Amino acid sequence: MRVKRGVTAHARHHKMIRGAKGMKHNSATRSYRLAKAHVIKSLQYAFRDRRNRKRDMRELWITRINAAARENGTTYSRLMAGLKAHNINLDRKTLADLAVREPEAFKAIVNAAIAK
């Protein structure tokens, strides 16, 4: 028996065009071939940027810690070395959050880290 694929092919095409909905080029939201190319590329960007987001957040935390450390009379590298030497195990995310939300607590941590 012959299998007609019109319904499944149309559903697959429609799924791809729905995925391209809202994209910049008008033809990409109408043409299956262009929609498929745009959707595949957007998924590549999403995969890459899920990893890059982690890198960007760490960079932001380091910038915030450095700014707060300099306000307290030290630098990022000296602060991190002091934390390690005094066995204070706080990650960068927590330190950055303290620097922004609890400046007094961050100042106490800096004083503990740079104390001799």
PyMOL commands that set and color helices and strands:
alter all, ss='L'
color gray80, all
select helices_A, chain A and resi 6-19+26-29+32-71+76-85+92-101+103-114
alter helices_A, ss='H'
color red, helices_A
deselect
rebuild
show_as cartoon
